[in-house]
Amino acid sequence: MTQAVYVRTLLELYCGLPHTAVRRPTPQDRQIAAQLFDRGVPFCLAEMAFLLAIGRRSTHPPELPPLAPIRSLAYFLPVIEELKLNPPDPDYLDYLRARIRPGDRFPTVSGER
């Protein structure tokens, strides 16, 4: 996958996430995506970080004030680092996809794993 394809696909995925306020990536988001590519972060790891973070947000207790929408790709950087330090089982991505609540649509990228 080239850097251009990686960045474009990652940003499309990010902008389609539930809990995000962004529908068009910012220049900073593009820069972060390019840096992830340059650092060798596999696409599937970034996708897994998206899913894990959204899954965690989805368990936010309804009696508490709502969480603010995600406004930057930088929100996911700590989760990416967490997953790099403790790589999960490859089947974990499928598990996370199944955990997203039905109202929380999550776009998938065919052929990526």
C-alpha positions in Angstrom: 0.0 0.0 0.0 1.4 3.4 -0.9 1.4 6.3 1.4 -1.2 8.1 -0.6 -3.6 5.1 -0.5 -2.9 4.5 3.2 -3.6 8.1 4.1 -6.7 8.4 2.0 -8.1 5.1 3.2 -7.3 5.8 6.9 -8.9 9.3 6.7 -12.0 7.9 5.0 -12.4 5.4 7.8 -11.8 8.0 10.5 -14.3 10.4 9.0 -16.9 7.7 8.9 -16.6 6.7 12.5 -19.4 7.1 15.0 -18.6 9.7 17.7 -16.6 11.9 15.3 -17.5 15.4 14.5 -15.3 15.5 11.5 -16.7 14.8 8.0 -13.6 16.2 6.2 -10.1 15.6 7.5 -8.1 18.6 8.6 -4.5 19.2 7.4 -3.4 18.1 10.8 -5.3 14.8 10.4 -3.5 14.3 7.0 -0.2 14.9 8.6 -0.9 12.5 11.5 -2.0 9.8 9.0 1.2 10.3 6.9 3.3 10.1 10.1 1.6 6.8 11.0 2.5 5.4 7.6 6.1 6.7 7.9 6.3 5.0 11.3 5.2 1.7 9.8 1.9 1.5 11.7 0.0 -1.3 9.9 -3.4 -0.2 8.6 -5.1 -3.0 10.5 -3.5 -1.8 13.8 -4.9 1.7 13.2 -8.3 0.3 12.4 -8.2 -1.8 15.5 -7.4 1.3 17.6 -10.4 3.0 16.0 -12.6 0.1 17.0 -11.2 -0.2 20.5 -11.6 3.5 21.2 -15.2 3.6 19.8 -16.0 0.5 21.7 -14.8 2.0 24.9 -16.8 5.2 24.2 -19.9 3.1 23.5 -19.8 1.8 27.1 -20.0 5.3 28.6 -22.7 5.2 31.2 -25.9 7.0 29.9 -26.5 8.7 33.3 -23.2 10.6 32.9 -22.9 13.7 30.8 -22.3 12.7 27.1 -18.7 12.7 25.9 -17.6 15.4 23.5 -17.3 14.3 19.8 -13.9 13.2 18.5 -12.4 16.1 16.6 -9.0 14.9 15.7 -7.2 11.8 14.5 -4.8 12.5 17.4 -7.5 11.2 19.7 -6.5 7.6 18.6 -2.7 7.9 19.0 -2.6 6.7 22.6 -4.7 3.7 21.7 -2.4 2.9 18.7 0.6 3.1 21.1 -1.2 0.8 23.6 -1.8 -1.8 20.8 1.8 -1.5 19.6 3.0 -2.3 23.1 0.6 -5.1 23.7 -0.4 -6.6 20.2 -3.7 -8.3 20.4 -4.7 -11.6 18.8 -5.4 -11.1 15.1 -9.0 -12.3 15.6 -9.5 -9.4 18.0 -10.4 -7.1 15.2 -13.4 -9.3 14.3 -14.4 -9.3 18.0 -14.2 -5.6 18.2 -16.3 -5.2 15.0 -19.0 -7.4 16.6 -19.0 -5.3 19.8 -19.9 -2.0 18.2 -23.5 -1.3 19.0 -25.9 -1.7 16.1 -26.6 2.1 16.1 -22.8 2.8 15.9 -22.1 2.1 12.2 -18.5 1.4 11.4 -17.3 1.3 7.9 -15.0 -1.5 6.9 -12.3 -1.6 4.2 -12.6 -4.7 2.1 -9.4 -6.7 1.7 -7.7 -5.0 4.7 -6.8 -7.1 7.7 
